[in-house]
């Protein structure tokens, strides 16, 4: 059974707006309210691989990484002190997997939407523009974090058209998975 209150808010589109929006939402709860965790719900594009999540399926990434193709290609680098990857909360991940979300090793968060081919990475991944920023806002406040992403499109030239056609259904799939996980008694 669910105890407590759930606060639903929009954070914003893109890394900067999502970080600012998540920080604003958490701060506006006031000092007397201490959130027990942050669940980011969004949509994601999936890399065109043989083994990949199906469209409209909810996934929970194990890790969420800031992504820059120039860094991947070796043309740029991130300063060593810059956080570029976060780990999802394992307990929240297990609970969401029990509610039907598919685990996926990695979600990358680029500055912009990939319009050509998907980046070449050694493991299956999805692409989302905001999850990393919201994860960092939660981490700064030492709050457990998880992202639940509905697969809306394949990364590449037709991504935006696919996203427009599937975003609502993909978001609904992610929301239903979260609702199921929150209403289910935690397993012991």
N, C-alpha and C positions, 0 to 999 in steps of 0.2 A: 504494500500500500504506500502511496506517495504521501510524504509529510512535507509541509512547508509550501512556499509559494514559488511559482515559476514566473520569471520575468522574460517576456519575449520582446526583442527590439531589433530593428534593422541597424547594422553597423555602418554600411556605406560600401561603395564599389571601389575596388582596388586596394593596394596595400596601405597607403597613407590614410585614406578615408576610413578603412576598416579599423586600423589601429586607433585613430582618434575617436571613432564611434564607439568601439568597445570600451575604451578608457572612460568615455563620457557616461556610458550606461552603467558601468560598475561604480563610478564615483557618485552618480546621482542616486544610488541606492541608499546612500548616507552611512555615517559611521556606525549606526546602531544595527545595520543589516550586514551580515557577513555571508556572502554567497558561499555555497558548498562546492561549487564548480562552475565551469563554463562549457556549454555545448554549442559549437558552431554548426549551423545547418546551412548547406549551400548546394550548388550544382558543380559538376566537374566534367571536363573532357577526359577521355581515356585514350591512351596511346594505342595505335593500331597494331596490336600484337596478337599472336595466336591464342594465348591464354589471357583473357581479359574479362572484366565484368561486363555484363549485358547492359544495354540501354535501360534506363529507369530503375536500375538496381541501386540500393543504398550500400555504400562502402564506408569503412572506417580505416583511415591510413594509420599505420604504426608510427611513421615519422613524417614530419612536414618540413620541407626545406625551401628556403629562399632560392630562386633559380635565375641565373643569368647565362644565356647561351654563350656570351663572350667569355665568361669564366670557364664554362665547360670546354670551350674550344681552346682555352689557354691564352686568349688575347687580353685578358684582364684577370684581376684577382681581388679577393675580399681581404681587408685587413684582418690579421689574426685575432684581434679583440672583438671583432664583429660576430654576433651570434647569427648563424645561418641555418640552423636546424634545431627542431624541437621534437621531443618524444611525446607521443600521446599517452595519456593516463591508462595504464594497463587494466585496472579494475573497471573503468568506464568502457573501455574497448571490449572486454569480455562480456559485459552486460549488454552492450549493443549487438555484439555478435550473437548472443543468445536470442535476441529479438529479431534476428534475420539479416543483419548487416554483414556484408562480405569483408573480411580483412584484406587489406592491400598494403604492401610494404611501404609505399612512398606516395606522398602528394607533393608536387612541386608548385611553387607560387612565383610565377614570373611577374615582371612589371606590366607586361602587356600580353594579350591573347596571341598564341602562336598561330600564324596564318599560313605557314607553308608546311613543312614536315615536322613531325614530333621530334623532340630531342632524343638522341640515342643515349639511353641509360641502361645499366646492366640488369635492371629488375622491372617488373610491372609497376606502372605509376599512373596517377591521374593528375590533371592540371586544374588548379583553382586559384583565383586572384587574391583571395582575402584570408584564408585559413591561417597562414603563417603570422600575419599581423595580429589577429585575434589571439592566437596562441601566445604570442609575446606579451600582449597586454595581460593575459591571465597569469603568465609565468612571473611577471614583475610583482604581482600581488600574491604569489605562491598559491594560486588556485588550480585544482586539477582541471585539465583541458582535454577535450576530444572534439574531433570534427566528424560530422556525418554528412556525406556528400552523395547526392543523387546523380547518377551518370546520365548526362543530357546529350552528349555528342562525342564524336571521334575528333581528336586533335588533328587539325589540318585545314586545307582550303575551304571546306564546306562547314566548318565548325559553327560559325555564327548562324547560318541558316538552320542547322540541326538544333542548336541551342534554342533559337526562337521557337521552333516547333515543339521542343520537348522540355523546356525549362520548368513549366508548371508541374507536369507529371513527375519529373525527376525530383523537384522540391517536395511534392506530396509524398513520394516514396520515402524520402529521408525523414520527413516529419512523422509519418506513420511509424517508422522504425523507432524513432526517439520516443514517441508516445507509448508504444508497446513496452519499451525498455523501462521507462519511468513508472509505468503502472504495474509492472511485474514486480513481485516480491524479490528482493535480492537473493541470489543463491548463496548457500553457505558451504 
